[in-house]
Amino acid sequence: MTENLFHPFALNQTIALQNRIAMAPLTRCMADDDLVPTQLSVDYYARRAETGLIITEATIIRADGQGYPNTPGIFTDAQIAGWKKVTEAVHAKGGKIFLQLWHCGRVSHPYFFDGEFVLAPSAEKVEGTVPRMRELEYQVPKPASAVEIAQLVADFAKAAENAIEAGFDGVEIHGANGYLLDQFLHHDANKREDEFGGSPENMARFPLQVVDAIVAKIGHERTALRVSPGAYFNMQGHPDDRGVFEYLLTELEKRNLAYLHLGLFDDSMEFEYLGGSATDFVRKHYKNTLMGVGGYSAETGSKAIEEERFDLLAIGRPFIANPDYITKVKTGEALTEYNEAMLAELY
């Protein structure tokens, strides 16, 4: 029933995967106080190297992008060295691994970097408090100036370059789930009236600049992107968001990325302004390699691939509970059930 998941898959002429299953990015908040991956992280990722592609936990591109405690970075020499141990361990077992690049935008908090403000497209606060640190309420962000946006583009590109130095096979830009790039793509967060707001072309400008800068540094074949056309996390939806993503997807298709990845927790969700599920909306407007995610089992994911809804399947929480997920699915062995207590350690 799941045979198609275990066929090799070529992302492009540079990168071939041993199967169609990806380990979705899973924020674990277990880097050290300098935001460096630890030996526990090395072992954690190496145990999952049978996966077609590991996508790391979201990793901040610079200090002011941090919105959660002890999330790793890729902007210091120590962080690069720490990640190099991870990539070496995964490659030693025959695996492939991409680093997910992250800036939280208005979901960042000055507490983590001893700053005065957080940057976002507009002065639109997200309601709530920082997960795991409920005493920290989100701040009204400072709208990023054109100069600050240009620096962010440069810093994303430098982070991608650092990732390749650390031995990663490529990077996945986190443009989903209500974080910085996604904030520019949704009317709930982007109220700008300059060249970065108002129209689909303007709202997509910064995310596309980031993509293009990274491609220029490391190549399109090593560059991927995660998107959330359906606003559901840290963001409210708006009917005009559809036009923004229709434009964005058309432009992304021209760039021949390694893959495009949906940012979803549950792909059974439907969005009125998208005319149904976010996955089906993206597939309609994007014909290149697409990675689906959002509550799939191996069986339901295999069926979705057979139906050509997407090409690769990302699995999240089951990988926390089952480092040997690939072997268990292949052999039909029962999976260990995920529970939140497992978040207390890198198993």
C-alpha positions in Angstrom: 0.0 0.0 0.0 3.0 2.3 0.5 5.4 1.0 -2.2 5.5 4.3 -4.1 7.0 6.0 -1.0 10.1 4.0 -1.3 11.0 4.7 -4.9 14.1 6.9 -5.3 13.3 10.5 -6.3 15.5 13.0 -8.1 15.0 16.6 -6.9 17.2 17.6 -9.8 20.5 16.6 -11.4 22.4 17.5 -8.2 20.3 15.9 -5.5 18.7 12.4 -5.5 16.7 11.1 -2.5 16.6 7.5 -1.5 12.8 7.6 -0.9 9.9 10.1 -1.1 9.5 10.6 2.7 10.9 13.7 4.3 11.2 14.5 8.0 9.3 17.7 8.6 11.0 20.5 10.5 10.2 20.1 14.2 11.1 22.8 16.6 12.7 21.2 19.7 14.2 24.2 21.6 17.2 22.2 22.7 20.2 24.1 21.4 22.6 25.4 24.0 22.6 28.9 25.4 24.7 30.1 22.4 22.1 28.5 20.1 24.6 25.8 19.0 23.3 22.3 18.3 24.5 19.8 20.9 25.8 16.2 20.7 22.2 15.2 21.5 21.1 16.9 18.2 23.8 15.1 16.3 22.6 11.7 17.5 18.9 12.7 17.0 19.3 13.5 13.4 21.7 10.7 12.6 19.2 8.2 13.9 16.8 9.3 11.2 19.2 9.2 8.3 17.2 6.5 6.4 14.7 9.3 5.6 14.7 10.5 2.0 15.3 14.0 3.2 15.7 15.5 6.7 14.6 19.1 7.1 16.0 20.5 10.3 14.2 22.3 13.0 13.8 26.0 12.1 17.1 27.8 12.5 17.4 31.6 12.9 19.4 33.6 10.4 20.4 36.3 12.9 19.9 37.2 16.6 16.8 39.3 16.2 14.9 36.5 14.5 14.5 34.5 17.7 11.0 33.9 19.0 11.4 30.7 21.1 14.0 29.7 23.7 17.1 27.7 22.7 16.4 27.5 19.0 19.5 27.0 17.0 21.2 29.6 14.8 23.4 29.6 11.7 25.1 33.0 12.0 28.1 32.4 14.2 31.2 30.2 13.7 30.3 28.1 16.7 26.8 27.4 15.3 28.3 26.5 11.9 30.7 24.1 13.6 27.9 22.6 15.6 25.7 22.0 12.5 28.7 20.5 10.7 28.8 17.7 13.2 25.1 17.0 12.4 25.6 16.9 8.6 28.7 14.7 8.9 26.7 12.2 11.1 23.8 12.2 8.7 25.9 11.8 5.6 27.9 9.0 7.2 24.7 7.0 7.3 23.8 7.9 3.7 21.2 10.6 4.4 20.4 13.9 2.9 19.7 17.0 5.0 18.4 20.6 4.4 18.6 23.4 6.9 15.4 25.4 7.4 16.2 29.2 7.5 14.0 31.2 9.8 13.3 34.7 11.0 10.2 35.1 13.2 9.5 38.7 12.4 6.6 40.0 14.6 6.7 36.6 16.5 10.2 37.4 17.7 10.8 38.8 21.1 13.4 41.4 22.3 14.0 39.3 25.4 16.1 36.8 23.5 18.5 39.3 21.9 18.4 42.1 24.4 16.9 44.4 21.7 14.6 47.4 21.6 12.1 46.2 19.0 11.2 43.4 16.6 10.9 43.9 12.8 7.8 43.1 10.6 6.2 44.5 7.5 3.8 46.7 9.6 3.1 47.8 13.1 0.5 45.0 13.5 0.9 43.0 16.7 0.2 39.3 16.9 -1.9 38.5 19.9 -0.7 36.2 22.6 2.5 35.2 24.5 5.7 33.3 23.6 5.3 29.5 23.8 7.2 28.0 26.7 7.6 31.5 28.2 4.1 32.7 28.8 5.2 35.7 30.8 6.5 37.3 27.5 3.8 39.1 25.6 4.3 39.8 21.9 5.3 43.4 21.0 4.0 45.8 18.5 6.6 45.5 15.8 8.6 48.2 14.0 7.9 48.3 10.3 11.1 47.4 8.5 12.5 50.2 6.4 13.7 49.6 2.8 17.3 49.6 4.1 16.4 47.0 6.8 14.7 44.8 4.3 17.8 44.9 2.1 19.9 43.8 5.0 17.5 41.0 5.8 17.8 39.8 2.2 21.6 39.8 2.6 21.4 38.0 5.9 19.2 35.3 4.5 21.7 34.7 1.7 24.6 34.7 4.1 22.8 32.2 6.3 22.3 29.9 3.2 26.0 30.3 2.5 26.8 29.3 6.1 24.6 26.3 5.8 26.5 25.0 2.8 29.7 25.6 4.7 28.3 23.5 7.5 27.8 20.6 5.0 24.1 20.8 4.3 22.8 19.5 1.0 20.6 22.6 0.7 18.3 25.0 2.5 14.5 25.4 3.0 13.5 29.0 3.4 10.8 29.3 6.1 8.2 31.4 4.3 5.2 29.9 6.2 3.3 29.7 9.5 3.0 33.4 10.2 6.8 34.1 10.4 8.6 37.0 8.7 8.3 36.2 5.0 4.7 35.0 5.4 3.9 38.2 7.2 4.7 40.1 4.0 2.4 37.8 2.0 -0.8 38.3 4.1 -3.0 41.4 4.4 -3.5 40.7 8.1 0.2 41.6 8.8 1.1 43.7 5.7 -0.5 47.1 5.7 2.3 48.8 3.7 1.8 51.4 1.0 5.3 51.3 -0.5 6.9 48.9 -2.9 6.5 46.1 -0.4 2.8 46.3 0.1 -0.7 46.8 -1.4 -0.5 44.7 -4.6 0.4 41.0 -5.1 3.6 42.0 -6.9 4.6 44.3 -4.0 3.7 41.9 -1.2 5.7 39.1 -2.9 8.7 41.3 -3.6 10.6 40.7 -0.3 10.1 36.9 -0.3 11.1 36.7 -3.9 14.2 38.8 -3.2 15.2 36.4 -0.5 14.7 33.4 -2.8 16.7 35.1 -5.6 19.5 36.1 -3.3 19.9 32.6 -1.9 19.7 31.0 -5.4 22.5 33.4 -6.5 24.6 32.2 -3.5 24.0 28.4 -3.5 22.1 27.5 -6.7 18.4 26.9 -7.4 18.9 23.1 -7.1 19.8 23.6 -3.4 17.1 26.1 -2.6 13.6 25.2 -1.4 10.7 27.2 0.2 7.9 26.6 2.6 4.7 28.5 2.2 1.3 28.9 3.9 -1.3 30.3 1.5 -4.0 29.4 4.0 -3.5 31.6 7.1 -4.1 29.6 10.2 -1.2 30.1 12.7 0.0 33.5 14.0 -2.2 35.0 11.2 -5.7 35.8 10.1 -6.8 35.1 6.6 -8.1 37.7 4.1 -9.9 37.1 0.7 -7.2 39.2 -1.1 -4.5 36.8 0.1 -5.4 34.5 -2.8 -4.2 36.9 -5.4 -0.9 37.3 -3.6 -0.2 33.6 -3.7 -1.4 33.1 -7.2 1.2 35.7 -8.3 3.9 34.2 -5.9 3.4 30.7 -7.1 3.6 31.7 -10.8 6.9 33.5 -10.1 8.3 30.6 -8.0 7.6 28.1 -10.7 9.9 30.0 -13.0 12.8 29.7 -10.5 13.0 25.9 -10.7 13.5 25.3 -6.9 14.5 22.0 -5.4 10.9 21.8 -4.0 8.0 23.8 -2.6 6.7 22.7 0.8 3.3 23.4 2.4 3.2 24.8 5.9 0.3 23.1 7.5 -0.5 21.2 10.7 -3.7 19.5 9.2 -4.3 19.3 5.5 -7.9 18.5 6.0 -8.4 22.2 6.7 -10.2 24.1 4.0 -9.9 27.8 3.3 -12.9 29.6 1.6 -10.8 32.1 -0.2 -8.6 29.4 -1.6 -11.6 27.3 -2.8 -10.6 24.3 -0.6 -7.4 22.9 0.8 -4.2 24.8 0.6 -2.4 21.8 -1.0 -4.9 21.6 -3.9 -4.7 25.3 -4.4 -0.9 25.2 -4.6 -0.9 22.2 -7.0 -3.3 24.0 -9.3 -0.9 26.9 -9.6 2.5 25.2 -9.2 3.5 22.2 -11.4 7.1 21.6 -10.1 8.1 19.4 -7.2 5.7 19.8 -4.3 6.0 18.4 -0.7 2.8 17.7 1.1 2.3 17.6 4.9 -0.3 17.9 7.5 -1.5 14.8 9.5 -0.8 12.2 6.8 0.0 8.6 7.6 2.2 6.7 5.2 -0.9 5.1 3.7 -2.8 8.4 3.2 0.3 10.1 2.0 1.0 7.3 -0.5 -2.5 7.6 -1.9 -2.1 11.4 -2.2 1.1 10.9 -4.2 -0.6 8.3 -6.4 -3.3 10.9 -7.1 -0.6 13.4 -7.9 -1.7 15.9 -5.3 2.0 16.2 -4.3 5.3 14.5 -5.0 7.0 14.1 -1.6 5.5 13.4 1.8 6.7 15.2 4.9 6.0 13.4 8.3 6.3 15.3 11.5 5.4 14.1 15.0 5.7 10.3 14.2 9.4 10.9 13.6 9.8 12.2 17.1 8.3 9.0 18.5 9.9 6.7 15.8 13.5 7.4 14.8 13.2 4.2 12.8 10.0 5.4 11.1 11.2 4.3 7.6 12.1 0.8 8.7 8.8 0.4 10.5 6.7 1.5 7.6 8.6 -0.7 5.2 8.2 -3.8 7.4 4.7 -3.1 8.6 5.8 -2.9 12.2 3.4 -0.9 14.5 4.5 2.7 15.1 5.1 4.0 18.6 2.4 6.6 19.4 3.5 10.2 19.8 2.8 12.0 23.0 3.8 15.4 24.4 6.0 13.9 27.1 8.4 13.0 24.3 9.2 16.6 23.8 11.3 16.6 27.0 14.3 14.9 25.3 15.9 14.4 21.9 15.2 10.7 21.5 
